Amino acid sequence: MTARHRATVSRLPAAFGLLLLAGSAFWALRSLLPGIGANDVSAGGDDHILLPANGAVPVPVRPRATPTGANAESGRRFAQALVIVPRASGAGSGFVIGPQSESATLAGHKLRVGDVLLTIDGRPLDSARIQNLGDELSAFDAVEVRYERAGQIRNRLLTFD
Amino acid sequence: MSIIELNRRSILRGGAQAGLITALGGVLGGLMSRQALAAHTAGQIEPAVSPYGAIFPVKDQETGLELFKLPRGFTYRTFSWQGDLMADGNRVKSAHDGMGVVAVGGPGNQDTFLIRNHEVRRSESLIAVPGQYDTATQTFGGVSGKLGGGCDVLRVRNGKLIDHRATLGGTIVNCAGGVTPWGTWITSEETIYDGRPQGGKKHGYNFECSTDPAETTGEPLVAMGRFAHEAVAVDPASGFVYQTEDNRNSSAFYRFKPADTGRRYGALARGGQLQAARIVGTPGALLLALGGSNAVGSVGQVLQVEWVDLDQPDANPVGSRSGPYAEALGKGCLTMSRGEGISHHGDAFALVDTSFGRDSANRDGRGLGAVWTYQPSTSDPERGALTLLYAASARVAGNNPDNITISPRGGILTCDDGAQVEDSFGSGQRLMGFTPHGEAYIFAKNNVVLSDADIAAMGRTGQFPADDYRGDELAGACFDPSGQTLFVNVFTPGFTAAIRGPWAVGNL
């Protein structure tokens, strides 16, 4: 870990403030233009149908829109709450959640200071990705995190809805 | 009697017994007519009422700790915790994942033999067994050492462990796999890591494991394909091996036709033909969510499938895509989101896509998961039918299923691998059963919360830290051939449990 890298990561909350404004504008525009990102499947009923044996085709039914409710800012807030630093050389890959992080937000996602983030959404972190993590996570209802705690690798699905 | 001394005829008897019970249990076609669909055709939004009733904290008969919430009348015993010393001198690895009942044996066939994966994702110590694949020291997961994944054999009698030992080493990310009708286990690496630049070997293969560690070779089953394998299931009628791939929105549905149909250990290593599924009349079909640009529009829809030969099972990845998937895509084969568990019953299969559906940003392959069935055609071996059996629409109703098993009586059980759901029974990952109407209900919950005193009391200080593990997934669920015992793993801290109780009250 270099001092420069730590500084870069620690400056992230300020950058997220700007991203927050940009993200809010996007979501406001999206709400005015229902065609953008709208679920294009029509509403359907709650009819109960049984699968026939012998591979016969059942009566077609229309799909219903998947319930939504994700809070776009929840993912961004999680990213803003993180202050992370690369793990010491030779100790393995990953970024350690530092004590400057917002512990309440972490606790809400069952994470702790000292946990080592290994992957988010199946991909490892790097400096470039970390700088845009707020934007990235603001688009998720949920994201898979692999982390290490007390020598054990754990998996958790963080939900932002 | 040790596992090494297992009578081979006992294994064969075990396989025959399992086959008999499968036949008696009815084919999945029957299951589909009875058990069928989610009542809500675009997905279920609430858990169904369990036929087994509410669940409560139940004490482990081994440790006295309340590690699971189960319906009344169910009991369990835990064993083979991570760090425990095994009969062969190895310590049980961590990350208990896929598992299968491969045979029965012993006096009166009262012993159940399981083989269990360890999805180790970093370098550590190598499992000391005759069958090792990649023994080079290399940096994996940011740590330098040997590759620490592999498999163990467990022998259980009356719900108690009487022997456990390793049977495979030198592999990594052993996720799931599947049992064979000839009493072995196929373990699957869920990675396409290439260790050759560090003196190691290519990964992303299946390996066959025997209950006799001296028989396990550690030879990769290259012809079955190199990709992020999740699970396999063998069709006992044809001998074809169906395979899932877990690579988000770049996953094919494969099968392998062995060249050697001898149905014995080592036959799969003699090569064969890898194939991928294509939807008839819909080249490049997407099966990532309902509607939109996808080829599936509703729960219950049946899609006709044809199988396409792949020529390069060991091809290198193309970007983020596996080599076999890239070839399959070029030949118009289907794309799933993230294939997970697959289980055979009767004349059909149930398979899981853990992220089928879409999120609130309308992105396909970011949903809460689905269960499909696949039924081979009885008239054309190169065709079959995929049917969407279940699609989750709310986390509380069953979120992101992963491993799947079918009881001898034809009941489907899945292991949730999503968010740590807060439902009417509290917090924790779950085992979900499916009602005769195809709705998911809560059968069990992870209730593992360990203090230092708890760990000390069970004599396992230093093997794993105290923590709240309720959010860690349950994995490897599988029934014994009689349907009396459900075996299941807690991934972290790794241990195995044998659950018994009044199964006849419900449909499992």
Interface residues (C-beta under 8 A of the other chain):
Chain A: G37 A38 N39 D40 V41 G44 G45 D46 D47 H48 I49 L50 L51 P52 A53 N54 G55 A56 V57 P58 P60 V61 R62 P63 R64 A65 T66 P67 T68 G69 A70 R87 G90 A91 G92 S93 G94 K110 L118 G122 A139 F140 D141 A142 R146 R149 A150 G151 Q152 I153 R154 N155 R156 L157 L158 T159 D161
Chain B: G29 G30 M32 S33 A36 L37 A39 H40 T41 A42 G43 I45 S94 A95 R121 R122 G141 G142 V143 S144 R248 A289 L290 G291 G292 G297 S298 V299 G300 Q301 V302 G357 R358 D359 S360 A361 N362 R363 R366 G367 Q375 A385 T387 L389 S393 A394 R395 N399 N400 D417 G418 A419 Q420 H437 G438 F464 P465 D467 D468 G471 D472 E473 F491 T492 P493
